[in-house]
Amino acid sequence: MGVVVLHLLVDRVLLLLFGVVLPLRDTLRARQTDDASLKRDLLSYWTCFAIVLLADKLFSRWLLESVGIEYTILKCAFLLWLHAPRFRGARVVSSVLSGIASIPTVVRYEGRARAQVETMTRACTEVFTVLSSVVLDAFNRCAAKAIGKPAPSTATAPSKQSTKKRD
């Protein structure tokens, strides 16, 4: 049990140091320069880092069981390779991902995917608008109740009739 706890602690510390702190430092420095190549490399790094985190969340249990504690070392080495200016690993991965994105099947369904994303974005915006108005109204009522004044109603939740008309 102690080995697992130590492994998790080392994993988090190394991931934080090599995966976040060093690239973040370089990103903050790059914001103050006009070096487009450096900014492109850092953007590629953060994209790859997000993919690594996603894969880590999805497959870490399986990888730990199959590879063992070396998985942490491999992950940190991969993150260093991605970020190190000497290797420019993020640029390599980014070019591979760009090649995959230009595959005809991906391009063929891109329009449908964009339409679905736009539809979901509109739906989420509507839900957020309704929820924010309900929360704001509840907050105003609680605040008014706390100070002893009647609360003005700022939000109007959609009625059942207006919901039925949309359907």
KEKE-717648 format. One line per 4 residues: for each residue x, y, z of C-alpha. Coordinates in nm, 2 decimals. Layout:
X:Y:Z  ...
This chain:
0.00:0.00:0.00  0.29:0.24:0.08  0.44:0.18:-0.26  0.12:0.27:-0.43
0.08:0.59:-0.23  0.44:0.69:-0.30  0.39:0.61:-0.67  0.08:0.83:-0.68
0.26:1.11:-0.50  0.57:1.10:-0.73  0.34:1.07:-1.03  0.15:1.39:-0.94
0.46:1.58:-0.85  0.65:1.49:-1.17  0.35:1.55:-1.38  0.30:1.89:-1.22
0.66:1.98:-1.26  0.74:1.85:-1.60  0.40:1.87:-1.76  0.27:2.20:-1.62
0.51:2.42:-1.44  0.80:2.42:-1.69  0.58:2.46:-2.00  0.37:2.72:-1.82
0.68:2.92:-1.74  0.78:2.91:-2.11  0.43:3.00:-2.22  0.43:3.31:-2.00
0.77:3.41:-2.14  0.65:3.35:-2.49  0.36:3.58:-2.45  0.60:3.87:-2.41
0.78:3.79:-2.74  0.69:3.81:-3.11  0.83:3.46:-3.18  0.55:3.29:-3.38
0.74:2.96:-3.40  0.77:2.94:-3.02  0.41:3.02:-2.97  0.31:2.76:-3.23
0.53:2.50:-3.05  0.37:2.58:-2.72  0.02:2.57:-2.86  0.11:2.23:-3.00
0.25:2.12:-2.66  -0.07:2.22:-2.47  -0.28:2.03:-2.73  -0.06:1.72:-2.69
-0.07:1.77:-2.31  -0.45:1.77:-2.31  -0.45:1.44:-2.52  -0.20:1.29:-2.27
-0.42:1.38:-1.98  -0.73:1.24:-2.15  -0.55:0.91:-2.23  -0.41:0.90:-1.87
-0.76:0.94:-1.73  -0.90:0.67:-1.96  -0.62:0.42:-1.96  -0.40:0.48:-1.65
-0.54:0.18:-1.45  -0.47:-0.06:-1.74  -0.13:0.09:-1.81  -0.03:0.07:-1.45
-0.13:-0.29:-1.44  0.04:-0.38:-1.76  0.35:-0.16:-1.76  0.38:-0.10:-1.38
0.55:0.19:-1.21  0.76:0.25:-1.51  0.45:0.40:-1.66  0.51:0.72:-1.46
0.86:0.74:-1.58  0.75:0.69:-1.94  0.48:0.95:-1.91  0.72:1.21:-1.77
0.98:1.13:-2.03  0.72:1.17:-2.30  0.61:1.51:-2.16  0.97:1.62:-2.15
1.02:1.50:-2.51  0.71:1.69:-2.61  0.82:2.02:-2.45  1.20:2.02:-2.48
1.31:2.27:-2.75  1.59:2.03:-2.85  1.35:1.76:-2.96  1.03:1.96:-3.05
0.82:1.65:-2.99  0.50:1.85:-2.98  0.57:1.97:-3.33  0.61:1.61:-3.45
0.29:1.49:-3.28  0.10:1.80:-3.41  0.21:1.73:-3.77  0.10:1.37:-3.74
-0.24:1.48:-3.60  -0.27:1.74:-3.88  -0.21:1.45:-4.13  -0.49:1.25:-3.97
-0.73:1.54:-3.98  -0.68:1.57:-4.35  -0.79:1.21:-4.42  -1.09:1.22:-4.66
-1.32:1.05:-4.42  -1.26:1.30:-4.15  -1.30:1.59:-4.40  -1.62:1.44:-4.54
-1.79:1.44:-4.20  -1.64:1.77:-4.08  -1.95:1.97:-4.19  -2.19:1.74:-4.00
-1.97:1.75:-3.69  -1.96:2.13:-3.70  -2.34:2.15:-3.74  -2.38:1.92:-3.44
-2.14:2.13:-3.23  -2.33:2.44:-3.33  -2.66:2.28:-3.23  -2.52:2.17:-2.90
-2.37:2.51:-2.84  -2.70:2.68:-2.90  -2.88:2.43:-2.67  -2.62:2.48:-2.40
-2.65:2.86:-2.43  -3.03:2.84:-2.39  -3.00:2.61:-2.09  -2.73:2.84:-1.94
-2.95:3.14:-1.99  -3.25:2.99:-1.82  -3.04:2.85:-1.54  -2.86:3.17:-1.48
-3.18:3.37:-1.47  -3.33:3.12:-1.22  -3.02:3.12:-1.00  -3.01:3.51:-1.01
-3.38:3.52:-0.92  -3.32:3.28:-0.63  -3.02:3.48:-0.52  -3.22:3.80:-0.52
-3.50:3.64:-0.32  -3.26:3.51:-0.06  -3.08:3.85:-0.04  -3.41:4.03:-0.01
-3.53:3.79:0.26  -3.20:3.83:0.45  -3.24:4.21:0.46  -3.62:4.19:0.51
-3.74:4.35:0.19  -3.96:4.20:-0.08  -3.76:4.07:-0.38  -3.83:4.19:-0.73
-3.86:3.90:-0.97  -3.59:3.93:-1.23  -3.62:3.59:-1.39  -3.91:3.45:-1.57
-3.89:3.07:-1.61  -4.04:2.94:-1.92  -4.40:2.83:-1.87  -4.53:2.49:-1.96
-4.74:2.65:-2.24  -4.44:2.82:-2.40  -4.24:2.49:-2.38  -4.53:2.30:-2.55
-4.55:2.56:-2.83  -4.18:2.50:-2.92  -4.24:2.12:-2.95
